[in-house]
Amino acid sequence: MREASRSRGEKRKTPRFRAVGAGHEGFRLSATEETSSSGMLLERDGLLAELERRLDLAARGAGSMTMIAGEAGAGKTSLVNELALRVAGRARVMTGGCDPLSTPRPLSPLLDVISEPGSGLGDLLEEAGDTVRLFSEFLTRLKGTIRPTVLIIKDVHWADEGTLDFIRFLGRRVMPTHWLR
């Protein structure tokens, strides 16, 4: 609910993030965070603490998948960027995104992650002949790491069918891993 008029520096009501569901299997964050008129995200410590708690569980082999949803401008990107900064010293952070194209680039987030310098995954495309084998090899390599991994996939609403298959494939296999997605 946005306020019709506000003076400079006054808070405005925009959707906030809140936890919906609980446990390893169904945690979801949806938008309901309050922002100031400058656009700074406020009151997100509880959400970040929950995401960090889930990372701690992932470090012990109880990986999970988390979806952050909300209106455009609600601060989803700010939230995941802050998480990435907070956990960079204790987790491997990998980021890929879906592009707002009429014809989306197939597997865009996976290709972004593979091509990151230092990912150690650059040879995956050459080794994997088909998408299922590519997904399997990606999973195998990340399962082989002790350090937890945070895989951030941005703008899934722009995803192609292959990317959605990739997310489904990993989502069904995330529990016995050291990941937070």
MIMIKE-877010 format. One record per residue (C-alpha): residue number from 0; residue in three letters; y, z, x. Coordinates in pm, 1 decimal, always signed. Each point is the difference from the previous one (the first is absolute). Layout:
% MIMIKE-877010
NUM|ala|Y|Z|X
...
% end
This chain:
% MIMIKE-877010
0|met|+0.0|+0.0|+0.0
1|arg|+315.4|-115.3|+171.6
2|glu|+326.4|+168.4|-80.9
3|ala|+255.3|-244.0|-142.4
4|ser|+287.4|+112.0|+221.7
5|arg|+18.1|+210.6|+312.7
6|ser|+258.3|+84.1|+258.6
7|arg|-41.3|-69.8|+369.8
8|gly|-257.0|+229.6|+167.2
9|glu|-145.5|+112.1|-332.7
10|lys|-377.6|-13.2|-43.7
11|arg|-146.4|-265.9|-223.7
12|lys|-328.0|+13.4|-180.7
13|thr|-249.4|-259.6|+112.1
14|pro|-376.4|+4.1|-15.5
15|arg|-153.7|+265.9|+223.4
16|phe|-333.3|+14.5|+179.1
17|arg|-251.4|+241.7|-140.1
18|ala|-368.1|+59.2|+52.5
19|val|-227.7|-135.8|-267.8
20|gly|-361.9|+106.6|+30.2
21|ala|-157.7|+202.6|+276.6
22|gly|-293.2|+16.5|+237.2
23|his|-132.4|-264.4|+237.3
24|glu|-89.9|-244.0|-269.4
25|gly|+308.3|-38.2|-214.5
26|phe|+325.5|+109.0|+158.9
27|arg|+292.9|-220.0|-95.0
28|leu|+370.2|+36.7|+53.9
29|ser|+230.4|-153.4|-253.6
30|ala|+374.7|-29.5|+14.4
31|thr|+216.0|+288.4|-124.3
32|glu|+210.7|+107.7|+305.1
33|glu|+368.3|+85.0|-27.0
34|thr|+243.1|-189.1|+220.3
35|ser|+361.2|+60.3|+87.4
36|ser|+258.8|-270.3|-65.0
37|ser|-27.0|-93.8|+367.6
38|gly|-363.4|-101.6|-59.3
39|met|-148.0|+277.8|+218.9
40|leu|-335.6|+124.8|-121.4
41|leu|+5.2|+371.1|-84.0
42|glu|-268.3|+257.1|-79.6
43|arg|-294.3|-184.0|+155.5
44|asp|-139.2|+282.0|+213.2
45|gly|-275.3|+79.8|-251.2
46|leu|-119.4|-358.9|-5.5
47|leu|+7.8|-31.2|+375.4
48|ala|-189.2|+329.5|+31.3
49|glu|-267.4|-132.7|-237.6
50|leu|-29.6|-324.4|+195.9
51|glu|-24.5|+195.4|+325.9
52|arg|-266.4|+224.5|-156.2
53|arg|-194.7|-312.2|-89.6
54|leu|+38.7|-120.7|+359.2
55|asp|-144.1|+331.7|+119.4
56|leu|-298.9|-58.2|-229.8
57|ala|-34.1|-351.8|+138.5
58|ala|-3.3|+144.5|+353.2
59|arg|-308.0|+196.8|-108.1
60|gly|-172.9|-311.1|-137.6
61|ala|+111.7|+17.6|-364.6
62|gly|+212.4|-315.5|-18.8
63|ser|+188.6|-91.9|-313.2
64|met|+215.3|-263.9|-160.7
65|thr|+339.7|+83.5|-147.9
66|met|+219.0|-224.7|-209.6
67|ile|+374.6|+49.7|-7.3
68|ala|+153.7|-164.9|-303.7
69|gly|+346.9|-12.0|-144.2
70|glu|+294.4|-210.7|-100.6
71|ala|+179.8|-215.9|+255.1
72|gly|+240.5|+218.9|+192.6
73|ala|-180.9|+325.2|-77.1
74|gly|-61.0|+67.7|+370.1
75|lys|-364.3|-97.3|+49.4
76|thr|+70.2|-167.3|+334.1
77|ser|+211.4|+294.9|+116.1
78|leu|-285.9|+234.2|-86.6
79|val|-265.9|-193.3|+195.4
80|asn|+237.7|-56.6|+293.0
81|glu|+64.8|+375.0|+17.7
82|leu|-373.8|+67.3|-15.3
83|ala|-59.7|-248.7|+283.1
84|leu|+261.1|+174.9|+215.3
85|arg|-142.2|+345.9|-71.1
86|val|-360.7|-87.2|+81.5
87|ala|+48.2|-249.1|+285.7
88|gly|-100.7|+256.5|+262.3
89|arg|-328.2|+92.1|-164.4
90|ala|-107.1|-316.9|-181.0
91|arg|-15.4|-370.7|+56.1
92|val|+246.9|-163.3|-242.0
93|met|-60.1|-361.7|-98.1
94|thr|+229.9|-189.0|-234.7
95|gly|-31.1|-330.9|-180.3
96|gly|+173.9|-146.8|-297.4
97|cys|-32.1|-252.0|-276.0
98|asp|+268.2|-266.6|-14.2
99|pro|+199.3|-96.0|-312.8
100|leu|-101.9|-364.4|+15.7
101|ser|-92.9|-238.6|-280.4
102|thr|-316.6|-68.5|+196.7
103|pro|-81.6|+327.8|+179.4
104|arg|-128.5|-12.9|+356.5
105|pro|-372.4|+76.2|-24.6
106|leu|-90.3|+345.2|+136.1
107|ser|+359.4|+57.1|+110.6
108|pro|-21.6|+379.5|+59.1
109|leu|-328.4|-31.5|+189.2
110|leu|+143.8|-277.1|+219.4
111|asp|+310.7|+213.4|+64.0
112|val|-215.5|+293.2|+113.8
113|ile|-228.1|-214.8|+215.4
114|ser|+296.5|-165.9|+173.0
115|glu|+179.8|+329.2|+80.7
116|pro|+33.2|+34.5|+376.8
117|gly|-235.0|+266.1|+123.0
118|ser|-215.1|-2.6|-313.9
119|gly|-302.7|-109.2|+198.1
120|leu|-99.7|-213.1|-297.9
121|gly|+141.6|-338.1|+105.0
122|asp|-340.9|-152.6|+58.3
123|leu|-126.4|+77.6|-351.1
124|leu|+101.6|-335.8|-143.2
125|glu|-192.1|-187.2|+266.8
126|glu|-314.0|+213.2|-40.7
127|ala|-13.9|+14.7|-378.7
128|gly|-108.9|-319.8|-170.7
129|asp|+66.2|+96.0|-361.0
130|thr|+210.3|+258.2|-179.9
131|val|-281.6|+245.6|-74.1
132|arg|-99.1|-3.2|+364.9
133|leu|+367.2|+45.3|+97.8
134|phe|+29.8|+298.2|-237.2
135|ser|-325.0|+148.1|+133.5
136|glu|+104.3|-38.4|+362.8
137|phe|+341.7|+155.1|-72.4
138|leu|-175.1|+293.6|-168.9
139|thr|-249.2|+38.6|+286.1
140|arg|+272.2|+8.4|+263.8
141|leu|+205.1|+259.1|-185.2
142|lys|-305.5|+213.7|-72.1
143|gly|-61.8|+7.2|+374.0
144|thr|+324.5|+186.2|+67.4
145|ile|+26.5|+378.4|+6.2
146|arg|+377.2|+3.9|-47.4
147|pro|+90.1|-29.4|-369.5
148|thr|+159.1|-322.4|-120.0
149|val|+275.2|-41.1|-256.8
150|leu|-14.1|-353.9|-137.7
151|ile|+314.9|-85.5|-194.4
152|ile|-8.3|-308.8|-218.8
153|lys|+341.6|-72.4|-145.8
154|asp|+89.0|-199.0|-310.7
155|val|-351.6|-36.3|-139.2
156|his|+150.9|-145.1|-318.0
157|trp|+48.9|-321.7|+204.7
158|ala|-361.2|-1.9|+126.5
159|asp|-224.9|-302.7|-10.3
160|glu|-357.4|+29.2|-130.2
161|gly|-141.5|+32.1|+353.5
162|thr|+223.6|+298.4|+73.7
163|leu|-104.0|+165.1|-325.1
164|asp|-363.0|-55.5|+101.8
165|phe|+77.9|+157.1|+340.4
166|ile|+151.2|+307.0|-168.3
167|arg|-300.5|+28.9|-234.6
168|phe|-242.6|-42.0|+290.6
169|leu|+165.5|+276.0|+204.5
170|gly|+56.9|+223.3|-301.6
171|arg|-370.4|+14.7|-78.0
172|arg|-78.3|+95.7|+360.1
173|val|+289.3|+230.0|+97.7
174|met|-158.7|+340.6|-63.2
175|pro|-210.8|+34.1|+316.1
176|thr|+288.2|-110.4|+224.9
177|his|+296.3|+149.0|+180.4
178|trp|+255.5|-193.3|-204.2
179|leu|+282.4|+55.6|-237.3
180|arg|+103.2|-316.2|-184.1
% end
